[in-house]
Amino acid sequence: MNKRASYSKYDNKKSFVHEKLELLYLDQWIAVIYKPAGLLSVPYPGSKARTAQSVLEELLRKQGIVNSKHKPFPVHRLDRGTSGVMMFALSEQAQKKIMNSWHKMVTERLYHALAEISPLAKKNPLMAEGLIDDPISLNAYNIGYVKKNRKKTLSDNVELSDKKFNNHEMPARTHYKKLMEGSNYALFELSLDTGKKNQIRAHLAAHGYPIAGDKEHRSYTNPFNRLCLHARTLEFIHPYTGEKKSFEVPEPEQWIEFVKKGMLKPDK
């Protein structure tokens, strides 16, 4: 049986906004939330869709703690299809302080991804853990991807500083670890040294591990009617109190069972 052909049968185009936004932490400076898959992080020009930012503002408005100066301001983003832990500043001053010190204050930020194992990956699999540093380009639809002739990892003993990039490429570094691997899917843990658009999705897909549900990067399956990428952990030093804060929301348990059983679609 041609497995790649069979994968395409499960392309479900239904909306995958199934969950509600949850407020995990709140003080006078910041809010930490759980953003469900399918919800935009912030608005874009011309869009009237609900976003994590607008839903959080509604929640805070119900508590009577929103005004023109005290409301959610974005400090980072998650792709629309990505679920997980996300932070907002609650004033412009806090936003500037956090964004100016983001790489110093954030001590850990981990993602989990359920990825397909394509014929390319079966023939030339990634090691159990490592670092991918393929440069990221943007296509005409503003989607990040890796050019075929630029695919390379640091396992090839090529230093990032030695590479030459053209005007349409951006250096990007993704640390990865295979947590589980089955016959058709693998569960990855990932962290970023850089935050380029669609970085995790592009890096895994370039090495034959497109994330399930990621049609933009040529995945063949959509078993959970969503992009199977989840921002699991956010750990940081509070920019005002100096306290260490850590928030973790696990990915759906079904992903683990899915890998174990080597399934092409969930049990009904």
Residue pairs with C-beta under 8 A, 6 or more apart in sequence:
3 184
3 264
4 118
4 119
4 220
6 264
7 116
7 220
7 221
7 264
8 220
10 221
10 222
10 223
10 264
10 265
11 215
11 220
11 221
11 222
12 222
12 225
14 225
15 38
16 37
16 38
16 81
16 213
16 224
16 225
16 226
16 227
17 36
17 37
17 38
17 39
18 36
18 37
18 38
18 226
19 36
19 37
19 83
20 36
21 33
21 34
21 35
21 36
21 39
21 52
21 55
21 56
21 59
22 33
22 34
23 31
23 32
23 33
23 56
23 59
24 32
24 33
24 34
24 85
24 247
24 249
25 31
25 32
25 245
25 247
26 32
26 60
28 90
29 89
29 90
29 91
29 94
29 238
29 239
29 240
30 87
30 88
30 89
30 90
30 94
30 98
30 238
30 239
31 56
31 60
31 72
31 87
31 88
31 90
32 85
32 86
32 87
32 88
32 234
32 245
32 247
33 52
33 56
33 85
33 86
33 87
33 88
34 83
34 84
34 85
34 86
34 249
35 41
35 52
35 78
35 82
35 83
35 84
35 85
35 86
35 231
36 83
37 80
37 81
37 82
37 83
37 226
37 227
37 230
38 80
38 81
38 226
39 50
39 51
39 52
39 55
39 80
40 47
40 49
40 50
40 51
40 52
40 80
41 51
41 52
41 53
41 74
41 77
41 78
41 79
41 80
41 86
42 51
42 52
42 53
42 74
42 77
43 49
43 51
43 53
43 54
52 78
52 86
52 88
53 72
53 74
53 88
56 72
56 88
57 66
57 71
57 72
60 66
60 71
60 72
69 91
69 92
70 90
70 91
71 90
72 88
72 89
72 90
73 88
73 89
73 90
73 91
73 92
73 94
73 95
74 88
74 89
74 95
75 87
75 88
75 89
75 95
75 98
75 99
75 102
76 86
76 87
76 102
76 195
77 86
78 84
78 86
78 231
79 198
79 201
79 227
79 229
81 213
81 214
81 226
81 227
81 229
82 111
82 227
82 229
82 230
82 231
83 226
83 229
83 230
83 231
83 251
84 111
84 230
84 231
84 232
84 249
85 231
85 232
85 233
85 234
85 247
85 248
85 249
86 231
86 234
87 98
87 234
87 236
89 95
89 97
89 98
94 239
94 240
97 239
97 240
98 105
98 239
101 239
104 237
105 236
105 237
105 238
105 239
106 234
106 235
106 236
107 235
107 236
107 237
107 244
108 191
108 233
108 234
108 235
108 246
109 191
109 192
109 231
109 233
109 234
109 235
110 189
110 190
110 191
110 231
110 232
110 233
111 188
111 189
111 190
111 191
111 192
111 200
111 229
111 230
111 231
111 232
112 179
112 187
112 188
112 189
112 190
112 229
112 230
112 232
112 251
112 255
113 187
113 188
113 190
113 200
113 204
113 211
113 228
113 229
113 230
114 185
114 186
114 187
114 211
114 212
114 224
114 228
114 251
114 255
114 258
114 259
115 185
115 186
115 187
115 188
115 204
115 209
115 210
115 211
115 212
115 228
116 184
116 185
116 209
116 210
116 211
116 212
116 219
116 220
116 221
117 125
117 181
117 182
117 183
117 184
117 185
117 186
117 208
117 209
118 208
118 209
118 210
118 220
119 208
120 207
120 208
121 207
121 208
121 209
122 208
123 208
124 207
124 208
125 208
126 132
126 153
126 176
126 178
126 207
126 209
127 155
128 177
128 178
129 175
129 176
129 177
129 178
130 153
130 154
130 155
130 175
130 176
131 153
131 154
131 155
131 173
131 174
131 175
131 176
132 153
132 154
132 173
132 174
132 176
132 203
132 204
132 206
132 207
133 152
133 153
133 154
133 160
133 163
133 171
133 172
133 173
133 174
134 146
134 150
134 151
134 152
134 153
134 172
134 202
134 203
134 206
135 146
135 147
135 150
135 163
135 165
135 169
135 170
135 171
135 172
136 144
136 145
136 146
136 169
136 170
136 171
136 172
136 196
136 197
136 198
136 199
136 202
136 203
137 144
137 145
137 146
137 147
137 168
137 169
137 170
138 144
138 145
138 168
138 197
139 145
142 197
143 197
143 198
143 216
144 196
144 197
144 198
144 199
144 201
144 202
145 198
145 202
145 205
145 206
145 217
146 202
146 203
146 205
146 206
147 169
150 169
151 206
151 207
152 158
153 207
154 160
160 171
160 173
163 171
165 171
170 194
170 196
171 194
172 194
172 196
172 199
172 202
172 203
173 192
173 193
173 194
174 190
174 191
174 192
174 193
174 199
174 200
174 203
175 190
175 191
175 192
175 193
176 188
176 189
176 190
176 203
176 204
177 188
177 189
177 190
178 186
178 187
178 188
179 187
179 188
179 189
180 186
180 187
180 256
180 259
180 260
181 187
181 259
182 258
182 259
182 260
182 261
182 262
183 262
184 262
184 263
184 264
185 212
185 258
185 259
185 262
185 263
186 209
186 259
187 255
187 256
187 259
188 204
188 209
189 232
190 200
190 204
192 199
192 200
198 216
198 217
200 211
200 229
201 210
201 211
201 214
201 216
201 217
201 227
201 229
202 217
204 210
204 211
204 217
205 211
205 214
205 217
205 218
205 219
210 217
210 218
210 219
210 220
211 217
211 219
211 227
211 228
211 229
212 219
212 221
212 222
212 223
212 224
212 227
212 228
213 219
213 221
213 222
213 223
213 224
213 225
213 226
213 227
213 228
214 227
214 228
214 229
215 222
221 264
221 265
223 258
223 263
223 264
223 265
223 266
224 252
224 254
224 255
224 266
228 255
230 249
230 251
230 252
232 248
232 249
232 250
232 251
233 246
233 247
233 248
234 246
234 247
234 248
235 244
235 245
235 246
235 247
236 244
236 245
236 246
237 243
237 244
237 245
238 244
238 245
254 266
258 266
